[in-house]
Amino acid sequence: MAFQVSTLRRLWQPRWPLFWLVITLNLMSSAMTSTLLVMQPTGAMRGLLTLFALLNTFAGWWLLARLWRETAPSPGEPHVQGAADHQDR
């Protein structure tokens, strides 16, 4: 359970603008997907909304991975568990 909490701490970074950009992109992707399902556009509009939704999703994933790397804890932080902490003693 402690591993999950430290993982969430690394992702939940409201002070970082990158965090809010990830949230915004994911909300935009959800809105575009909902528009596709509810309005069911045809032709070029359907292709354009699908393309934008996919691009937003991939951009959100990429930014989330970047946020994950940039907020990596230093080895001395107390809430970080190393491989040795997971072994039975």
Contact map, one row per residue, 1 for C-alpha under 8 A:
11111000000000000000000000000000000000000000000000000000000000000000000000000000000000000
11111100000000000000000000000000000000000000000000000000000000000000000000000010000000000
11111110000000000000000000000000000000000000000000000000000000000000000000000001100000000
11111111000000000000000000000000000000000000000000000000000000000000000000000000000000000
11111111100000000000000000000000000000000000000000000000000000000000000000000000000000000
01111111110000000000000000000000000000000000000000000000000000000000000000000011000000000
00111111111000000000000000000000000000000000000000000000000000000000000000000000000000000
00011111111100000000000000000000000000000000000000000000000000000000000000000000000000000
00001111111110000000000000000000000000000000000000000000000000000000000000000000000000000
00000111111110000000000000000000000000000000000000000000000000000001001110000000000000000
00000011111110000010000000000000000000000000000000000000000000010011001000000000000000000
00000001111111000010000000000000000000000000000000000000000000000000000000000000000000000
00000000111111110010000000000000000000000000000000000000000000000000000000000000000000000
00000000000111111011000000000000000000000000000000000000000000000000000000000000000000000
00000000000011111010000000000000000000000000000000000000000000000000000000000000000000000
00000000000011111111000000000000000000000000000000000000000000000000000000000000000000000
00000000000001111111100000000000000000000000000000000000000000000000000000000000000000000
00000000000000011111110000000000000000000000000000000000000000100010000000000000000000000
00000000001111111111111000000000000000000000000000000000000000010010000000000000000000000
00000000000001011111111100000000000000000000000000000000000000000000000000000000000000000
00000000000000001111111110000000000000000000000000000000000100100000000000000000000000000
00000000000000000111111111000000000000000000000000000000000110110000000000000000000000000
00000000000000000011111111100000000000000000000000000000000100000000000000000000000000000
00000000000000000001111111110000000000000000000000000000000000000000000000000000000000000
00000000000000000000111111111000000000000000000000000001101100000000000000000000000000000
00000000000000000000011111111100000000000000000000000001100100000000000000000000000000000
00000000000000000000001111111110000000000000000000000000000000000000000000000000000000000
00000000000000000000000111111111000000000000000000001001000000000000000000000000000000000
00000000000000000000000011111111100000000000000000011101100000000000000000000000000000000
00000000000000000000000001111111110000000000000000001000000000000000000000000000000000000
00000000000000000000000000111111111000000000000000000000000000000000000000000000000000000
00000000000000000000000000011111111100000000000011011000000000000000000000000000000000000
00000000000000000000000000001111111110000000000011001000000000000000000000000000000000000
00000000000000000000000000000111111111000000000000000000000000000000000000000000000000000
00000000000000000000000000000011111111110000000000000000000000000000000000000000000000000
00000000000000000000000000000001111111111000010011000000000000000000000000000000000000000
00000000000000000000000000000000111111110000000000000000000000000000000000000000000000000
00000000000000000000000000000000011111110000000000000000000000000000000000000000000000000
00000000000000000000000000000000001111111000000000000000000000000000000000000000000000000
00000000000000000000000000000000001111111100010000000000000000000000000000000000000000000
00000000000000000000000000000000000100111110110000000000000000000000000000000000000000000
00000000000000000000000000000000000000011111110000000000000000000000000000000000000000000
00000000000000000000000000000000000000001111111000000000000000000000000000000000000000000
00000000000000000000000000000000000000000111111100000000000000000000000000000000000000000
00000000000000000000000000000000000000001111111110000000000000000000000000000000000000000
00000000000000000000000000000000000100011111111111000000000000000000000000000000000000000
00000000000000000000000000000000000000000011111111100000000000000000000000000000000000000
00000000000000000000000000000000000000000001111111110000000000000000000000000000000000000
00000000000000000000000000000001100100000000111111111000000000000000000000000000000000000
00000000000000000000000000000001100100000000011111111100000000000000000000000000000000000
00000000000000000000000000000000000000000000001111111110000000000000000000000000000000000
00000000000000000000000000001001000000000000000111111111000000000000000000000000000000000
00000000000000000000000000011101100000000000000011111111100000000000000000000000000000000
00000000000000000000000000001000000000000000000001111111110000000000000000000000000000000
00000000000000000000000000000000000000000000000000111111111000000000000000000000000000000
00000000000000000000000011011000000000000000000000011111111100000000000000000000000000000
00000000000000000000000011001000000000000000000000001111111110000000000000000000000000000
00000000000000000000000000000000000000000000000000000111111111000000000000000000000000000
00000000000000000000000010000000000000000000000000000011111111100000000000000000000000000
00000000000000000000111011000000000000000000000000000001111111110000000000000000000000000
00000000000000000000010000000000000000000000000000000000111111111000000000000000000000000
00000000000000000000000000000000000000000000000000000000011111111100000000000000000000000
00000000000000000100110000000000000000000000000000000000001111111110000000000000000000000
00000000001000000010010000000000000000000000000000000000000111111111000000000000000000000
00000000000000000000000000000000000000000000000000000000000011111111100000000000000000000
00000000000000000000000000000000000000000000000000000000000001111111110000000000000000000
00000000001000000110000000000000000000000000000000000000000000111111111000000000000000000
00000000011000000000000000000000000000000000000000000000000000011111111100000000000000000
00000000000000000000000000000000000000000000000000000000000000001111111100000000000000000
00000000000000000000000000000000000000000000000000000000000000000111111100000000000000000
00000000011000000000000000000000000000000000000000000000000000000011111110000000000000000
00000000010000000000000000000000000000000000000000000000000000000001111111000000000000000
00000000010000000000000000000000000000000000000000000000000000000000001111101001000000000
00000000000000000000000000000000000000000000000000000000000000000000000111111000000000000
00000000000000000000000000000000000000000000000000000000000000000000000011111001000000000
00000000000000000000000000000000000000000000000000000000000000000000000001111101000000000
00000000000000000000000000000000000000000000000000000000000000000000000011111111000000000
00000000000000000000000000000000000000000000000000000000000000000000000000011111100000000
01000100000000000000000000000000000000000000000000000000000000000000000000001111100000000
00100100000000000000000000000000000000000000000000000000000000000000000010111111110000000
00100000000000000000000000000000000000000000000000000000000000000000000000000111111111000
00000000000000000000000000000000000000000000000000000000000000000000000000000001111111000
00000000000000000000000000000000000000000000000000000000000000000000000000000000111111100
00000000000000000000000000000000000000000000000000000000000000000000000000000000111111100
00000000000000000000000000000000000000000000000000000000000000000000000000000000111111100
00000000000000000000000000000000000000000000000000000000000000000000000000000000111111110
00000000000000000000000000000000000000000000000000000000000000000000000000000000001111111
00000000000000000000000000000000000000000000000000000000000000000000000000000000000001111
00000000000000000000000000000000000000000000000000000000000000000000000000000000000000111
